[in-house]
């Protein structure tokens, strides 16, 4: 029978109960004898038996306390092992957390860089778009100016042609062409 399944109080109660029953049985046996038949006993023997009984009780209590101490010691060692494992896991989790924070900071920095680059590109795109619009406007202005110059040149050429024709028609009527422009 395994006594470790019982608590100290239960074992002590069982030992006390057993002692009471044993004492009652011994009292019963000794009480049945005739006092006249019993030899007179030295009171020191009685004291010796009491001390031996106390010694056995103390030894039993000592064993129970020793077993309880061993059980508590085993529990304590288990608790220490568990605590060390938890501390190791906590340290590992702390390292993982530090690594995750470092990665997060790196990601945030990279995101900032990418945002800045995207902002710079957007700004450059807007500038290029404005330059392209300005160039298109200048081209339209230049084209309009070129068309105006061409139309003016065409108009002047037509006017010259018309004036030349008029001068030629008038010159034929009044002055010969050699006299008008000189001899060539």
Secondary structure, DSSP 8 states (H G I E B T S, - for coil): --GGGS-HHHHHHHHHHHHHHHHHHHHHHHHHS-TTTS----HHHHHHHHHHHHHHHHHHHHHHHHHHHHHHHHHHHHHHHHHHHHHHHHHHHHHHHHHHHHHHHHHHHHHHHHHHHHHHHHHHHHHHHHHHHHHHHHHHHHHHHHHHHHHHHHHHHHHHHHHHHHHHHHHHHSS-HHHHH---
